[in-house]
Amino acid sequence: MNGAEVITEILKREGTGFLSCYPRNALIEPCAAAGIRPILCRQERVGVGMADGYSRTTGGKSIGVFASQAGPGIENAFAGVAQAFSENVPLLVIPGGVPLHRLSTRPVFDAVENFRHVTKWAARIHDAKDIPATLRRAFHLMRTGKSGPVLLEVPQDVFQQEFQGELDYTPPPGVRSAPDPSDVDAAAEILVAAKNPVVFAGAGIIWGNATNELVALAELLDMPVLTTNPGKSGFPENHPLSLGASATSAPQPVWEYLRAADVVFAAGSSLTVSPFNPNVPAGKTVVQMTNHHDDLYKEYDITQAVLGDAKLSLAELFEAVNSRLGGKAREPKRAQEVKAAKAAWLAEWDKFLSSGEMPLNPYRVANELMNLVDRDNTIVTHDSGSPREQVLPFWETTKPRTYMGWGKSTQLGHGLGLNIGAKIAAPDKLCINFMGDSAIGMVGMDIETAARNGIASMTVVFNNGMMAAERSQLIISEEKYNTLAVGGNYCEVAKALGAHGFRASKPEEIVPTFKEAIAATEAGETVLVEFLTKENQDFSRY
């Protein structure tokens, strides 16, 4: 075998489901020959997004792989990799490289050096004999601790070089670490003594498969739970103790309970300060549970740290708390309060959620779809900007990995690739991404990628003909030059790209249009549903 064939065989042993790629990389042909389906995207950053969405949906059991050509190919992929890095998503990026003797020739693009700060590990393979050891390390790193993208650049001559001897490769496992028992005891003491504790749950709960453990601890202490944007779906939002998820917008109880808390338990969260996540108010006692030491004391003065795997840490914390409570859970008083607070908030927003106005209110559109689908078997993601703020606070998740929240970086258009990758990983689920008219302008041609490959994903476009989120920043520009106006008939664009397009502009058309669209996806069609919506400046911020 040559180097490309060795990598292909390793990917096959790793259970690689498909190869997201574009357009010239020596892996594509041997992967196709080996039964790993190549899916050529139209734009590299979308290809990375497909690998990202695939990894999120499988929980990293099978890791998404993206292959690009050297130079412009991997340069175009930077935005997608940076987004995945900000969300700690495991995916393998394999760019081709120039021959080894040209590596230092200007202006050759050095992918390893340029991607080093947006990957968990970036390396170059200099000899075919090093391929098994390098891939073994890469997959181990993606499965252990806080994950992230790994980039392995393979020069042309290494792809072509003959591999000597037998291939010795077994997929490496991930390794989990349990926390220090004394830290667990100290954290348990703080949580039991707290008068108004709140859980601040991050994406570590999802990646650690620790939802059941978090639910058990929350019920034991009658402790309300909010989730971050990336952590959404890590705690079931139909649970009485769920406050909901937060981006810049959030359900009103999120803000109320966070402000009133005396103890904030950051479970599976890096506590990264971000405009797209809730931030911990000053003066709180903070207990932080994370699997990476770099997260600790990064942004806040932590009262007590618990360093370890989320599932193991929560299980041990449950036992320590349960022992202090004498094996008896606290009465569910806060659960009743949370339920009432959420009901009051939703009643306040009902005028938007059931609005009959035209152009359509985007809250009404998303709410109708949520009430129409089987949420246990639906995977949803948003795009950045207004769709994130309009969907994330109100879409009630029921199970882990039924919502892909993202926002530590906000690469406009990333949701389309995520959704395509999710559908590849979970073909029996309804996979939906919500986009605005600005986001589809970034990546909309890749609707053709889904259609060409028979990937039955659904894209919902809120078309208000305006970059509404920027209105307060571009006042003079808009008044003089109409700078914020964008537009198009995206339904017709989708049809031209081989997808099924639907368009609605009246309230009574929303549900019938969605029913038709869902039926089309169930028949195996790629679908775009466009709604003519109002420019909305109403967000759930308190």
Residue, then its C-alpha position, 0 to 999 in steps of 0.5 A: m500500500n502507499g501512504a494514501e491507502v494506509i490512511t484509508e485503511i485506518l479510517k475504515r478501521e475507525g468506522t469513518g462514515f464518509l469523507s467530506c472533501y473538495p476537490r483534489n486530495a489523494l485520499i478521495e479515490p482510495c476511500a471510494a474504492a474502500g467503500i468510504r463515500p466521498i461527498l464533495c462540498r461546494q465550499e470548504r468551510v461547509g465541508v468542515g461543517m459537515a464533518d462537525g455536525y456528523s461528530r456532534t450527532t454521533g457523540g464522537k463515536s465516529i469522527g467526521v473527516f474532511a480532506s482538502q487540497a493544499g494551498p487554497g483548499i485548506e485556506n478556505a477551510f479555516a473558518g470552519v475549523a476555527q468554529a469547531f475549535s471554539e466549540n471543542v468538536p472532534l474532527l479530523v482535517i487532512p489537507g494535502g501538502v506540497p512535496l517535502h522539498r518545497l515546504s519552505t518555498r515562499p509563498v507555500f501555505d503552511a497549514v500546520e503553522n497556520f492552524r496550530h492555534v485553532t486545533k487541538w493538535a496540528a502535525r505533518i507526516h514526513d514519512a509513510k512509516d509514521i502514518p499509523a502512530t500519527l493517526r493513533r495519537a490523533f484519534h486518541l487526542m480527539r477522544t480524550g479530555k476536552s476535544g477539538p479538531v486535529l489537522l494532519e498535513v500529508p505532503q504529496d510524496v508521502f501520500q504516494q510513498e510505499f508503506q513497508g511491512e504489515l499495517d499494525y493499527t487498532p483504534p485507540p480508546g479515549v481515557r477518562s479521569a476521575p476527580d480528587p475525592s477531597d474536591v468532590d467532598a468540598a463541592a458537595e459541602i458547598l452545594v448542600a449548604a447553598k440556599n439558592p443553587v443553580v446549575f450552569a451546564g455546558a457542552g461537557i455534559i453532552w460530550g461526557n454523556a452525563t445527562n442522566e447523572l446531572v438530572a439525578l443530582a439536580e433532582l436530589l438537591d431540587m436545583p434549577v438548571l440552565t444550559t449554555n448555548p453549546g450545552k443546549s439539550g444536555f438537560p431535558e428542557n421539558h423537565p420541571l427544573s429546566l430554566g432553558a438555554s441561553a445565547t444573548s437571549a434566553p428565557q426570563p427565568v434564566w436571568e432571574y435565577l442566575r441573579a438570585a443564586d448564591v451558588v453557581f455550579a458550572a457543570g461541564s462548562s469552561l465558563t468562557v465569558s462570551p456575549f453568546n453565553p450567559n455570564v456569572p454575575a459578580g459575588k457568587t460562590v462558584v463551583q466549577m466541574t470541568n475535564h480540562h485544567d485550562d478552564l479553571y480560574k480562566e475567567y472567574d474566581i472559583t471557590q471550588a474546582v472539580l477536575g475530571d470527566a463529567k459522568l464520573s464526577l457527577a456520579e461521585l458528587f451525587e454519592a457525596v451529596n446523597s450521603r449528607l442528605g441521609g439518602k432523602a431528596r429535597e422536596p421539589k419546591r423549586a421545581q414548582e417555582v420554575k414551572a410557574a416562572k416559565a409559564a409566566w414568561l411564555a404567556e408574555w411571549d404568546k403574542f409573538l409565538s401565536s402572532g397573526e401579523m404579516p409579514l410573518n413573525p419568525y417566532r410564530v414560524a419556529n413555534e409552529l414547527m416545534n409543535l408539529v414535529d416529534r422532538d425526540n427524533t428531530i435534530v435542530t440547529h440555528d445559524s448565527g445572528s437573529p435566527r439563533e436568538q429567535v429559536l434557541p430560547f423557545w425550542e424545547t429540547t427533550k433528549p441529548r443531541t437533539y439540538m446543536g447549539w453553537g456560538k463561542s465563535t459565530q461564523l455566519g452560515h455554519g449551520l448548513g454544514l452542521n445540518i447536512g452532517a447530522k443527517i448523514a449521521a442520523p438518516d432516520k431523524l428529521c434534521i433542520n437548520f434555521m437560517g437568515d437571508s444573510a447566512i444563506g448568502m454565505v453558503g447557500m450553494d451547498i444546498e446543491t451538495a445535499a441535493r446531489n448526494g440525496i441527503a434529505s435535510m431541511t433548511v428553514v429561511f427567515n427572509n426579511g430582506m434586511m440585515a436587521a441585527e446591524r441596524s443600530q450600527l449602520i444608521i447613516s449607511e442605511e439612510k443614505y445608501n440602503t446598505l442593509a438591504v439583502g434579498g432574493n427568492y431562495c425557494e426558487v434558488a433551491k429548486a434551481l439547485g435540485a432541492h424541493g423549495f417551498r415558500a409561505s407568506k401568510p399565517e395560515e400557510i405555515v403549518p400546511t407548508f411545513k407538513e408538505a416539507i416534512a413529507a418531502t424529506e421523508a421521501g428522501e428529498t432535500v428541502l428548503v422552506e422560505f418564510l417572508t418574515k418581519e424585521n424583528q427587534d424583539f428578543s428575550r433579554y431581561 
